[in-house]
Amino acid sequence: MKKTINLGAYGWRQTHWSAVFYPQDLPMTDDDDWRLSYYSNEFNAVLVPADYWPGADADDWLDSVHAEFQFFVECRADMLDGVSLAELSAALKKLKPQLAALVFPDEPMPEVVKNAFIALADGLAIEVFDVATGTTDFLCIEDDLSDLRASRATVEQFAAQLDNDDTEATIIVHHERLQASALGKFRAMLEIMGY
């Protein structure tokens, strides 16, 4: 039996998804997290960008998603400029029932900051994924998904290295021109592949 691969995007506030993915008759402001609820009807995971945290309401986020939805949280050194470590810790504790992992992007980070994030993850008993070193059950790809054949090859490579246990894996797609329709087609391809 193949492992389940959950699919998500880098964030849910893409302005270019307005009127294409998100309904036209709903408001589009930066703090309208009704989009998260709409997004979670289509996808099972999201990588929460570091810049979403100032003013974030983790209770609302958790109330906006279905029970199987997973939050992955991007951790960058500059995110602590907009939110304190204590505020972030409190918000992550609220998300804990559906918080899958903290994710370090492929960029340099001072060790003291990285260690603070790792200690936070340890305290929450969640995983830490480092995009630079890779991980077996998490893949973040930078692709607009315009070439599904190439995307399929990426999935096949990822799937080949997955453990054969019952746990789930996750693919997050991050690209400035990513369209929700392309992400939907990618999800359909995963389903056809048996994931």
VODREN-441330 format. One record per atom (N, C-alpha, C): atom name; x, y, z; residue number from 1. Coordinates in Angstrom, 1 decimal, always signed. Layout:
<atoms>
ATOM CA X Y Z NUM
...
</atoms>
This chain:
<atoms>
ATOM N +0.8 -1.2 +0.0 1
ATOM CA +0.0 +0.0 +0.0 1
ATOM C +0.9 +1.2 +0.0 1
ATOM N +0.5 +2.2 -0.8 2
ATOM CA +1.3 +3.4 -0.9 2
ATOM C +1.0 +4.4 +0.2 2
ATOM N +2.0 +5.2 +0.6 3
ATOM CA +1.8 +6.2 +1.6 3
ATOM C +1.0 +7.3 +1.1 3
ATOM N +0.2 +7.9 +2.0 4
ATOM CA -0.6 +9.1 +1.6 4
ATOM C +0.3 +10.3 +1.5 4
ATOM N +0.2 +11.1 +0.4 5
ATOM CA +0.9 +12.3 +0.3 5
ATOM C -0.1 +13.5 +0.3 5
ATOM N +0.0 +14.3 +1.4 6
ATOM CA -0.8 +15.5 +1.5 6
ATOM C -0.2 +16.6 +0.6 6
ATOM N -1.0 +17.5 +0.2 7
ATOM CA -0.5 +18.5 -0.7 7
ATOM C -1.0 +19.9 -0.2 7
ATOM N -0.1 +20.8 -0.3 8
ATOM CA -0.5 +22.2 +0.1 8
ATOM C +0.4 +23.2 -0.6 8
ATOM N +0.1 +24.5 -0.3 9
ATOM CA +0.8 +25.6 -0.9 9
ATOM C +1.5 +26.4 +0.2 9
ATOM N +2.4 +27.3 -0.3 10
ATOM CA +3.0 +28.2 +0.6 10
ATOM C +2.1 +29.4 +0.9 10
ATOM N +1.3 +29.3 +1.9 11
ATOM CA +0.3 +30.3 +2.2 11
ATOM C -1.0 +30.1 +1.5 11
ATOM N -2.0 +30.9 +1.9 12
ATOM CA -3.3 +30.9 +1.4 12
ATOM C -3.8 +32.3 +1.0 12
ATOM N -3.0 +33.3 +1.1 13
ATOM CA -3.4 +34.7 +0.8 13
ATOM C -2.9 +35.2 -0.5 13
ATOM N -2.7 +34.3 -1.5 14
ATOM CA -2.2 +34.8 -2.8 14
ATOM C -3.2 +35.7 -3.5 14
ATOM N -2.8 +36.9 -3.7 15
ATOM CA -3.8 +37.9 -4.3 15
ATOM C -4.2 +37.5 -5.7 15
ATOM N -3.3 +36.8 -6.4 16
ATOM CA -3.6 +36.4 -7.8 16
ATOM C -4.6 +35.2 -7.9 16
ATOM N -5.0 +34.7 -6.7 17
ATOM CA -6.0 +33.6 -6.7 17
ATOM C -7.4 +34.2 -6.5 17
ATOM N -7.4 +35.6 -6.3 18
ATOM CA -8.7 +36.2 -6.1 18
ATOM C -9.5 +36.2 -7.4 18
ATOM N -10.8 +35.9 -7.3 19
ATOM CA -11.7 +35.8 -8.4 19
ATOM C -11.4 +34.6 -9.4 19
ATOM N -10.3 +33.9 -9.1 20
ATOM CA -10.0 +32.7 -10.0 20
ATOM C -10.2 +31.5 -9.1 20
ATOM N -9.7 +31.5 -7.9 21
ATOM CA -9.9 +30.4 -7.0 21
ATOM C -10.9 +30.8 -5.9 21
ATOM N -10.7 +31.9 -5.3 22
ATOM CA -11.6 +32.4 -4.3 22
ATOM C -12.7 +33.2 -5.0 22
ATOM N -13.9 +33.0 -4.4 23
ATOM CA -15.1 +33.6 -5.0 23
ATOM C -15.0 +35.1 -5.1 23
ATOM N -15.5 +35.7 -6.2 24
ATOM CA -15.4 +37.2 -6.4 24
ATOM C -16.2 +38.0 -5.4 24
ATOM N -17.3 +37.4 -4.9 25
ATOM CA -18.2 +38.2 -4.1 25
ATOM C -17.7 +38.2 -2.6 25
ATOM N -16.6 +37.7 -2.3 26
ATOM CA -16.1 +37.7 -0.9 26
ATOM C -14.9 +38.7 -0.8 26
ATOM N -14.8 +39.4 +0.3 27
ATOM CA -13.8 +40.5 +0.5 27
ATOM C -12.4 +39.9 +0.4 27
ATOM N -11.5 +40.7 -0.1 28
ATOM CA -10.0 +40.4 -0.1 28
ATOM C -9.2 +41.4 +0.6 28
ATOM N -9.0 +41.1 +1.9 29
ATOM CA -8.1 +41.9 +2.6 29
ATOM C -7.1 +41.0 +3.3 29
ATOM N -5.9 +41.5 +3.7 30
ATOM CA -4.9 +40.7 +4.2 30
ATOM C -5.3 +39.9 +5.5 30
ATOM N -6.2 +40.4 +6.2 31
ATOM CA -6.6 +39.7 +7.5 31
ATOM C -7.8 +38.9 +7.4 31
ATOM N -8.4 +38.7 +6.2 32
ATOM CA -9.6 +37.9 +6.1 32
ATOM C -9.2 +36.4 +5.9 32
ATOM N -9.2 +35.7 +7.0 33
ATOM CA -8.8 +34.3 +7.0 33
ATOM C -9.9 +33.4 +6.6 33
ATOM N -11.0 +33.9 +6.1 34
ATOM CA -12.1 +33.0 +5.5 34
ATOM C -11.4 +32.3 +4.4 34
ATOM N -10.4 +32.9 +3.8 35
ATOM CA -9.7 +32.2 +2.7 35
ATOM C -9.1 +30.9 +3.1 35
ATOM N -8.6 +30.8 +4.3 36
ATOM CA -8.0 +29.6 +4.9 36
ATOM C -9.1 +28.5 +4.9 36
ATOM N -10.3 +28.9 +5.3 37
ATOM CA -11.4 +27.9 +5.3 37
ATOM C -11.7 +27.4 +3.9 37
ATOM N -11.8 +28.3 +3.0 38
ATOM CA -12.0 +27.9 +1.6 38
ATOM C -10.9 +27.1 +1.1 38
ATOM N -9.7 +27.5 +1.3 39
ATOM CA -8.5 +26.7 +0.9 39
ATOM C -8.5 +25.3 +1.4 39
ATOM N -8.8 +25.2 +2.7 40
ATOM CA -8.8 +23.9 +3.4 40
ATOM C -9.8 +22.9 +2.9 40
ATOM N -10.8 +23.4 +2.1 41
ATOM CA -11.8 +22.5 +1.5 41
ATOM C -11.1 +21.8 +0.3 41
ATOM N -10.1 +22.3 -0.2 42
ATOM CA -9.4 +21.8 -1.4 42
ATOM C -8.1 +21.1 -1.1 42
ATOM N -7.4 +21.5 -0.1 43
ATOM CA -6.1 +21.0 +0.2 43
ATOM C -5.9 +20.6 +1.7 43
ATOM N -5.0 +19.7 +2.0 44
ATOM CA -4.9 +19.2 +3.3 44
ATOM C -3.7 +19.8 +4.2 44
ATOM N -3.0 +20.7 +3.6 45
ATOM CA -1.8 +21.2 +4.3 45
ATOM C -1.5 +22.6 +3.8 45
ATOM N -0.8 +23.3 +4.6 46
ATOM CA -0.3 +24.6 +4.2 46
ATOM C +1.0 +24.9 +4.9 46
ATOM N +2.0 +25.6 +4.3 47
ATOM CA +3.2 +26.1 +4.9 47
ATOM C +2.9 +27.5 +5.2 47
ATOM N +2.7 +27.8 +6.5 48
ATOM CA +2.4 +29.2 +6.9 48
ATOM C +3.6 +30.1 +6.8 48
ATOM N +3.6 +31.1 +5.9 49
ATOM CA +4.8 +32.0 +5.8 49
ATOM C +5.1 +32.7 +7.1 49
ATOM N +6.3 +33.0 +7.3 50
ATOM CA +6.8 +33.7 +8.5 50
ATOM C +6.1 +35.0 +8.6 50
ATOM N +5.8 +35.7 +7.5 51
ATOM CA +5.2 +37.0 +7.6 51
ATOM C +3.7 +37.0 +7.9 51
ATOM N +3.1 +35.9 +8.1 52
ATOM CA +1.6 +35.8 +8.5 52
ATOM C +1.4 +35.9 +10.0 52
ATOM N +2.5 +35.9 +10.8 53
ATOM CA +2.3 +35.8 +12.3 53
ATOM C +2.0 +37.1 +13.0 53
ATOM N +2.5 +38.2 +12.6 54
ATOM CA +2.1 +39.4 +13.3 54
ATOM C +0.6 +39.6 +13.2 54
ATOM N -0.1 +39.7 +14.3 55
ATOM CA -1.5 +39.8 +14.3 55
ATOM C -2.3 +38.6 +14.0 55
ATOM N -1.6 +37.4 +13.9 56
ATOM CA -2.3 +36.2 +13.6 56
ATOM C -3.2 +35.7 +14.8 56
ATOM N -4.3 +35.1 +14.4 57
ATOM CA -5.2 +34.5 +15.4 57
ATOM C -5.3 +33.0 +15.2 57
ATOM N -4.5 +32.3 +15.9 58
ATOM CA -4.4 +30.9 +15.8 58
ATOM C -5.7 +30.1 +16.1 58
ATOM N -6.4 +30.7 +17.0 59
ATOM CA -7.7 +30.1 +17.3 59
ATOM C -8.6 +30.1 +16.0 59
ATOM N -8.7 +31.2 +15.4 60
ATOM CA -9.5 +31.4 +14.1 60
ATOM C -8.9 +30.4 +13.1 60
ATOM N -7.6 +30.3 +12.9 61
ATOM CA -7.1 +29.4 +11.9 61
ATOM C -7.5 +28.0 +12.2 61
ATOM N -7.4 +27.6 +13.4 62
ATOM CA -7.7 +26.2 +13.8 62
ATOM C -9.2 +26.0 +13.5 62
ATOM N -10.1 +26.9 +13.9 63
ATOM CA -11.5 +26.8 +13.6 63
ATOM C -11.9 +26.8 +12.2 63
ATOM N -11.0 +27.3 +11.3 64
ATOM CA -11.3 +27.5 +9.9 64
ATOM C -11.0 +26.2 +9.1 64
ATOM N -10.3 +25.2 +9.6 65
ATOM CA -9.9 +24.1 +8.9 65
ATOM C -10.6 +22.8 +9.3 65
ATOM N -10.5 +21.8 +8.5 66
ATOM CA -11.1 +20.5 +8.8 66
ATOM C -10.1 +19.7 +9.7 66
ATOM N -10.6 +18.6 +10.3 67
ATOM CA -9.8 +17.9 +11.3 67
ATOM C -8.5 +17.3 +10.9 67
ATOM N -8.4 +16.9 +9.6 68
ATOM CA -7.2 +16.3 +9.0 68
ATOM C -6.2 +17.3 +8.5 68
ATOM N -6.6 +18.6 +8.5 69
ATOM CA -5.7 +19.6 +7.9 69
ATOM C -4.4 +19.7 +8.8 69
ATOM N -3.3 +20.0 +8.1 70
ATOM CA -2.0 +20.1 +8.8 70
ATOM C -1.4 +21.5 +8.5 70
ATOM N -0.9 +22.1 +9.6 71
ATOM CA -0.1 +23.3 +9.5 71
ATOM C +1.4 +23.0 +9.6 71
ATOM N +2.1 +23.5 +8.7 72
ATOM CA +3.6 +23.6 +8.7 72
ATOM C +4.0 +25.0 +8.9 72
ATOM N +4.9 +25.3 +9.7 73
ATOM CA +5.2 +26.7 +10.0 73
ATOM C +6.7 +27.1 +9.5 73
ATOM N +6.8 +28.0 +8.6 74
ATOM CA +8.1 +28.5 +8.2 74
ATOM C +8.7 +29.3 +9.3 74
ATOM N +10.0 +29.0 +9.6 75
ATOM CA +10.7 +29.7 +10.6 75
ATOM C +11.9 +30.4 +10.0 75
ATOM N +11.9 +31.7 +10.0 76
ATOM CA +13.0 +32.5 +9.5 76
ATOM C +13.5 +33.4 +10.6 76
ATOM N +14.7 +33.8 +10.5 77
ATOM CA +15.3 +34.6 +11.6 77
ATOM C +14.5 +36.0 +11.7 77
ATOM N +14.1 +36.5 +10.6 78
ATOM CA +13.4 +37.8 +10.6 78
ATOM C +12.0 +37.8 +11.1 78
ATOM N +11.4 +36.6 +11.2 79
ATOM CA +10.0 +36.5 +11.7 79
ATOM C +9.9 +37.0 +13.1 79
ATOM N +11.0 +36.9 +13.9 80
ATOM CA +11.0 +37.4 +15.3 80
ATOM C +11.1 +38.9 +15.4 80
ATOM N +11.2 +39.6 +14.2 81
ATOM CA +11.1 +41.1 +14.2 81
ATOM C +9.6 +41.5 +14.4 81
ATOM N +8.7 +40.7 +13.9 82
ATOM CA +7.3 +41.1 +13.9 82
ATOM C +6.5 +40.4 +15.0 82
ATOM N +7.0 +39.4 +15.6 83
ATOM CA +6.4 +38.7 +16.7 83
ATOM C +7.4 +38.1 +17.7 83
ATOM N +7.1 +38.2 +19.0 84
ATOM CA +8.1 +37.7 +19.9 84
ATOM C +8.1 +36.2 +20.0 84
ATOM N +9.1 +35.6 +20.5 85
ATOM CA +9.2 +34.1 +20.6 85
ATOM C +8.1 +33.6 +21.5 85
ATOM N +7.8 +34.4 +22.6 86
ATOM CA +6.7 +34.0 +23.5 86
ATOM C +5.3 +34.1 +22.8 86
ATOM N +5.1 +35.1 +22.0 87
ATOM CA +3.8 +35.2 +21.2 87
ATOM C +3.7 +34.0 +20.2 87
ATOM N +4.8 +33.7 +19.6 88
ATOM CA +4.8 +32.6 +18.6 88
ATOM C +4.5 +31.3 +19.3 88
ATOM N +5.2 +31.1 +20.4 89
ATOM CA +5.0 +29.9 +21.2 89
ATOM C +3.6 +29.7 +21.6 89
ATOM N +2.9 +30.8 +22.1 90
ATOM CA +1.5 +30.7 +22.5 90
ATOM C +0.6 +30.4 +21.4 90
ATOM N +0.9 +31.0 +20.2 91
ATOM CA +0.1 +30.7 +19.0 91
ATOM C +0.3 +29.3 +18.5 91
ATOM N +1.5 +28.8 +18.6 92
ATOM CA +1.7 +27.4 +18.1 92
ATOM C +1.1 +26.4 +19.1 92
ATOM N +1.1 +26.7 +20.4 93
ATOM CA +0.4 +25.8 +21.3 93
ATOM C -1.1 +25.7 +21.0 93
ATOM N -1.7 +26.8 +20.5 94
ATOM CA -3.1 +26.7 +20.1 94
ATOM C -3.3 +25.9 +18.9 94
ATOM N -2.3 +25.9 +18.0 95
ATOM CA -2.4 +25.1 +16.7 95
ATOM C -2.0 +23.7 +16.9 95
ATOM N -1.4 +23.4 +18.1 96
ATOM CA -0.8 +22.1 +18.4 96
ATOM C -1.6 +20.9 +17.9 96
ATOM N -3.0 +20.8 +18.0 97
ATOM CA -3.7 +19.6 +17.5 97
ATOM C -3.5 +19.4 +16.0 97
ATOM N -3.1 +20.4 +15.3 98
ATOM CA -3.0 +20.2 +13.8 98
ATOM C -1.6 +20.7 +13.3 98
ATOM N -0.7 +21.0 +14.2 99
ATOM CA +0.6 +21.5 +13.9 99
ATOM C +1.5 +20.3 +13.6 99
ATOM N +2.0 +20.2 +12.3 100
ATOM CA +2.8 +19.1 +11.9 100
ATOM C +4.3 +19.3 +12.2 100
ATOM N +4.8 +20.5 +11.8 101
ATOM CA +6.3 +20.7 +12.0 101
ATOM C +6.6 +22.2 +11.8 101
ATOM N +7.8 +22.5 +12.3 102
ATOM CA +8.4 +23.8 +12.0 102
ATOM C +9.4 +23.5 +10.8 102
ATOM N +9.4 +24.4 +9.9 103
ATOM CA +10.2 +24.2 +8.7 103
ATOM C +11.2 +25.4 +8.5 103
ATOM N +12.5 +25.0 +8.4 104
ATOM CA +13.6 +26.0 +8.1 104
ATOM C +13.8 +26.0 +6.6 104
ATOM N +13.6 +27.2 +6.0 105
ATOM CA +13.8 +27.3 +4.6 105
ATOM C +15.3 +27.2 +4.3 105
ATOM N +15.6 +27.2 +3.0 106
ATOM CA +17.0 +27.0 +2.6 106
ATOM C +17.7 +28.4 +2.5 106
ATOM N +17.9 +28.9 +3.7 107
ATOM CA +18.6 +30.2 +3.9 107
ATOM C +19.4 +30.2 +5.2 107
ATOM N +20.4 +31.0 +5.3 108
ATOM CA +21.2 +31.0 +6.5 108
ATOM C +20.4 +31.6 +7.7 108
ATOM N +20.7 +31.0 +8.9 109
ATOM CA +20.0 +31.4 +10.1 109
ATOM C +21.0 +31.4 +11.2 109
ATOM N +21.1 +32.4 +12.0 110
ATOM CA +22.0 +32.4 +13.2 110
ATOM C +21.7 +31.2 +14.1 110
ATOM N +22.7 +30.5 +14.5 111
ATOM CA +22.5 +29.3 +15.3 111
ATOM C +21.7 +29.6 +16.6 111
ATOM N +21.8 +30.7 +17.2 112
ATOM CA +21.1 +31.0 +18.4 112
ATOM C +19.6 +31.1 +18.1 112
ATOM N +19.2 +31.6 +17.0 113
ATOM CA +17.8 +31.7 +16.5 113
ATOM C +17.3 +30.3 +16.2 113
ATOM N +18.1 +29.6 +15.4 114
ATOM CA +17.7 +28.2 +15.0 114
ATOM C +17.5 +27.3 +16.3 114
ATOM N +18.4 +27.5 +17.2 115
ATOM CA +18.3 +26.7 +18.5 115
ATOM C +17.0 +27.0 +19.3 115
ATOM N +16.7 +28.3 +19.2 116
ATOM CA +15.4 +28.8 +19.9 116
ATOM C +14.2 +28.1 +19.2 116
ATOM N +14.2 +28.0 +17.9 117
ATOM CA +13.1 +27.4 +17.2 117
ATOM C +13.1 +25.9 +17.5 117
ATOM N +14.3 +25.3 +17.5 118
ATOM CA +14.3 +23.8 +17.8 118
ATOM C +13.8 +23.5 +19.2 118
ATOM N +14.2 +24.4 +20.2 119
ATOM CA +13.7 +24.2 +21.6 119
ATOM C +12.2 +24.4 +21.6 119
ATOM N +11.7 +25.3 +20.8 120
ATOM CA +10.2 +25.5 +20.8 120
ATOM C +9.6 +24.2 +20.2 120
ATOM N +10.1 +23.7 +19.2 121
ATOM CA +9.6 +22.4 +18.6 121
ATOM C +9.7 +21.3 +19.6 121
ATOM N +10.8 +21.2 +20.3 122
ATOM CA +10.9 +20.1 +21.3 122
ATOM C +9.9 +20.3 +22.4 122
ATOM N +9.6 +21.5 +22.8 123
ATOM CA +8.6 +21.7 +23.9 123
ATOM C +7.2 +21.4 +23.4 123
ATOM N +7.0 +21.5 +22.1 124
ATOM CA +5.7 +21.2 +21.5 124
ATOM C +5.6 +19.7 +21.1 124
ATOM N +6.7 +19.0 +21.1 125
ATOM CA +6.8 +17.6 +20.6 125
ATOM C +6.4 +17.5 +19.2 125
ATOM N +6.9 +18.4 +18.4 126
ATOM CA +6.7 +18.4 +16.9 126
ATOM C +8.0 +18.3 +16.2 126
ATOM N +7.9 +17.9 +14.9 127
ATOM CA +9.1 +17.7 +14.1 127
ATOM C +9.7 +19.1 +13.6 127
ATOM N +10.9 +19.0 +13.2 128
ATOM CA +11.6 +20.2 +12.6 128
ATOM C +12.1 +19.7 +11.2 128
ATOM N +11.7 +20.4 +10.2 129
ATOM CA +12.2 +20.0 +8.8 129
ATOM C +13.1 +21.1 +8.3 129
ATOM N +14.3 +20.7 +7.8 130
ATOM CA +15.2 +21.7 +7.2 130
ATOM C +15.2 +21.4 +5.7 130
ATOM N +14.8 +22.4 +5.0 131
ATOM CA +14.7 +22.2 +3.5 131
ATOM C +16.1 +22.0 +2.9 131
ATOM N +17.1 +22.7 +3.5 132
ATOM CA +18.4 +22.6 +2.9 132
ATOM C +19.0 +21.2 +3.0 132
ATOM N +18.7 +20.5 +4.1 133
ATOM CA +19.3 +19.1 +4.3 133
ATOM C +18.3 +18.1 +3.9 133
ATOM N +17.0 +18.4 +3.7 134
ATOM CA +16.0 +17.5 +3.2 134
ATOM C +15.5 +16.6 +4.4 134
ATOM N +14.4 +16.0 +4.1 135
ATOM CA +13.8 +15.1 +5.1 135
ATOM C +13.0 +14.0 +4.3 135
ATOM N +12.8 +12.9 +4.9 136
ATOM CA +12.2 +11.8 +4.2 136
ATOM C +10.7 +12.0 +3.9 136
ATOM N +10.0 +12.7 +4.8 137
ATOM CA +8.5 +12.8 +4.6 137
ATOM C +8.0 +14.1 +4.3 137
ATOM N +8.8 +15.1 +3.9 138
ATOM CA +8.4 +16.4 +3.6 138
ATOM C +9.2 +16.9 +2.4 138
ATOM N +8.5 +17.5 +1.5 139
ATOM CA +9.2 +18.1 +0.3 139
ATOM C +8.6 +19.4 +0.0 139
ATOM N +9.4 +20.4 -0.1 140
ATOM CA +9.0 +21.8 -0.6 140
ATOM C +9.6 +22.0 -1.9 140
ATOM N +8.7 +22.2 -2.9 141
ATOM CA +9.2 +22.4 -4.3 141
ATOM C +8.9 +23.8 -4.8 141
ATOM N +9.8 +24.4 -5.5 142
ATOM CA +9.5 +25.7 -6.1 142
ATOM C +9.3 +25.4 -7.6 142
ATOM N +8.0 +25.5 -7.9 143
ATOM CA +7.5 +25.1 -9.2 143
ATOM C +6.2 +25.7 -9.5 143
ATOM N +5.9 +26.2 -10.7 144
ATOM CA +4.6 +26.7 -10.9 144
ATOM C +3.7 +25.6 -11.5 144
ATOM N +4.2 +24.4 -11.6 145
ATOM CA +3.4 +23.2 -12.0 145
ATOM C +2.9 +23.3 -13.4 145
ATOM N +3.5 +24.1 -14.2 146
ATOM CA +3.1 +24.2 -15.6 146
ATOM C +3.5 +23.0 -16.4 146
ATOM N +4.4 +22.2 -16.0 147
ATOM CA +4.8 +21.0 -16.7 147
ATOM C +4.6 +19.8 -15.7 147
ATOM N +3.4 +19.2 -15.8 148
ATOM CA +3.1 +18.1 -14.9 148
ATOM C +4.0 +16.9 -15.1 148
ATOM N +4.5 +16.7 -16.3 149
ATOM CA +5.4 +15.6 -16.5 149
ATOM C +6.7 +15.7 -15.7 149
ATOM N +7.2 +16.9 -15.6 150
ATOM CA +8.4 +17.2 -14.8 150
ATOM C +8.0 +17.0 -13.3 150
ATOM N +6.8 +17.5 -13.0 151
ATOM CA +6.3 +17.4 -11.6 151
ATOM C +6.1 +16.0 -11.2 151
ATOM N +5.7 +15.2 -12.1 152
ATOM CA +5.5 +13.7 -11.8 152
ATOM C +6.8 +13.1 -11.5 152
ATOM N +7.9 +13.5 -12.3 153
ATOM CA +9.2 +12.9 -12.0 153
ATOM C +9.7 +13.3 -10.6 153
ATOM N +9.4 +14.5 -10.2 154
ATOM CA +9.7 +14.9 -8.8 154
ATOM C +9.0 +14.1 -7.8 154
ATOM N +7.7 +13.8 -8.0 155
ATOM CA +7.0 +13.0 -7.1 155
ATOM C +7.5 +11.6 -7.1 155
ATOM N +7.9 +11.1 -8.2 156
ATOM CA +8.4 +9.7 -8.2 156
ATOM C +9.7 +9.6 -7.5 156
ATOM N +10.6 +10.6 -7.6 157
ATOM CA +11.8 +10.6 -6.9 157
ATOM C +11.6 +10.7 -5.4 157
ATOM N +10.6 +11.6 -5.0 158
ATOM CA +10.3 +11.7 -3.6 158
ATOM C +9.7 +10.4 -3.0 158
ATOM N +8.8 +9.9 -3.8 159
ATOM CA +8.1 +8.6 -3.3 159
ATOM C +9.0 +7.5 -3.2 159
ATOM N +10.1 +7.4 -4.0 160
ATOM CA +11.0 +6.3 -4.0 160
ATOM C +11.8 +6.3 -2.7 160
ATOM N +12.0 +7.4 -2.1 161
ATOM CA +12.8 +7.5 -0.8 161
ATOM C +11.9 +7.5 +0.4 161
ATOM N +10.6 +7.4 +0.3 162
ATOM CA +9.7 +7.4 +1.4 162
ATOM C +9.8 +6.0 +2.2 162
ATOM N +9.7 +6.1 +3.5 163
ATOM CA +9.7 +4.9 +4.3 163
ATOM C +8.4 +4.2 +4.0 163
ATOM N +8.4 +2.9 +4.2 164
ATOM CA +7.2 +2.1 +3.9 164
ATOM C +6.3 +1.9 +5.1 164
ATOM N +6.4 +2.8 +6.1 165
ATOM CA +5.5 +2.7 +7.2 165
ATOM C +4.1 +3.4 +6.9 165
ATOM N +3.3 +3.5 +7.9 166
ATOM CA +2.0 +4.0 +7.7 166
ATOM C +1.9 +5.6 +7.8 166
ATOM N +2.9 +6.3 +8.1 167
ATOM CA +2.8 +7.7 +8.3 167
ATOM C +2.6 +8.4 +6.9 167
ATOM N +2.2 +9.6 +7.0 168
ATOM CA +1.9 +10.4 +5.8 168
ATOM C +3.2 +11.2 +5.4 168
ATOM N +3.2 +11.6 +4.2 169
ATOM CA +4.2 +12.5 +3.7 169
ATOM C +3.5 +13.8 +3.2 169
ATOM N +4.2 +14.8 +3.0 170
ATOM CA +3.6 +16.1 +2.5 170
ATOM C +4.5 +16.8 +1.5 170
ATOM N +3.8 +17.3 +0.4 171
ATOM CA +4.5 +18.1 -0.6 171
ATOM C +3.9 +19.5 -0.5 171
ATOM N +4.7 +20.5 -0.3 172
ATOM CA +4.3 +21.9 -0.3 172
ATOM C +4.9 +22.5 -1.6 172
ATOM N +4.0 +23.3 -2.3 173
ATOM CA +4.4 +23.9 -3.6 173
ATOM C +4.5 +25.4 -3.3 173
ATOM N +5.7 +26.0 -3.7 174
ATOM CA +5.9 +27.4 -3.4 174
ATOM C +6.4 +28.0 -4.7 174
ATOM N +5.7 +28.9 -5.3 175
ATOM CA +6.1 +29.7 -6.5 175
ATOM C +5.2 +30.9 -6.6 175
ATOM N +5.8 +32.0 -7.0 176
ATOM CA +5.1 +33.3 -7.0 176
ATOM C +4.0 +33.3 -8.1 176
ATOM N +4.1 +32.4 -9.1 177
ATOM CA +3.1 +32.4 -10.1 177
ATOM C +2.2 +31.2 -10.0 177
ATOM N +2.3 +30.4 -8.9 178
ATOM CA +1.5 +29.2 -8.7 178
ATOM C +0.0 +29.6 -8.8 178
ATOM N -0.7 +28.9 -9.6 179
ATOM CA -2.2 +29.0 -9.7 179
ATOM C -2.9 +27.9 -8.9 179
ATOM N -4.0 +28.2 -8.2 180
ATOM CA -4.7 +27.1 -7.5 180
ATOM C -5.2 +26.0 -8.4 180
ATOM N -5.5 +26.4 -9.7 181
ATOM CA -5.9 +25.4 -10.6 181
ATOM C -4.8 +24.4 -10.9 181
ATOM N -3.6 +24.9 -11.0 182
ATOM CA -2.4 +24.0 -11.3 182
ATOM C -2.2 +23.1 -10.1 182
ATOM N -2.4 +23.7 -8.9 183
ATOM CA -2.2 +22.9 -7.7 183
ATOM C -3.3 +21.8 -7.6 183
ATOM N -4.5 +22.1 -8.1 184
ATOM CA -5.6 +21.1 -8.2 184
ATOM C -5.3 +20.0 -9.1 184
ATOM N -4.7 +20.4 -10.3 185
ATOM CA -4.3 +19.3 -11.3 185
ATOM C -3.2 +18.5 -10.7 185
ATOM N -2.3 +19.1 -10.0 186
ATOM CA -1.2 +18.3 -9.4 186
ATOM C -1.8 +17.3 -8.3 186
ATOM N -2.8 +17.8 -7.6 187
ATOM CA -3.4 +16.9 -6.6 187
ATOM C -4.1 +15.7 -7.3 187
ATOM N -4.8 +16.0 -8.5 188
ATOM CA -5.4 +14.9 -9.3 188
ATOM C -4.3 +14.0 -9.8 188
ATOM N -3.2 +14.5 -10.2 189
ATOM CA -2.1 +13.6 -10.6 189
ATOM C -1.6 +12.7 -9.5 189
ATOM N -1.5 +13.2 -8.3 190
ATOM CA -1.1 +12.4 -7.1 190
ATOM C -2.2 +11.3 -6.8 190
ATOM N -3.4 +11.7 -7.0 191
ATOM CA -4.5 +10.7 -6.8 191
ATOM C -4.4 +9.6 -7.8 191
ATOM N -4.2 +9.9 -9.1 192
ATOM CA -4.0 +8.9 -10.1 192
ATOM C -2.8 +8.0 -9.9 192
ATOM N -1.7 +8.6 -9.3 193
ATOM CA -0.5 +7.8 -9.0 193
ATOM C -0.7 +6.9 -7.7 193
ATOM N -1.9 +7.1 -7.1 194
ATOM CA -2.2 +6.3 -5.9 194
ATOM C -1.8 +6.9 -4.6 194
ATOM N -1.6 +8.2 -4.6 195
ATOM CA -1.2 +8.8 -3.3 195
ATOM C -2.4 +9.7 -2.9 195
</atoms>
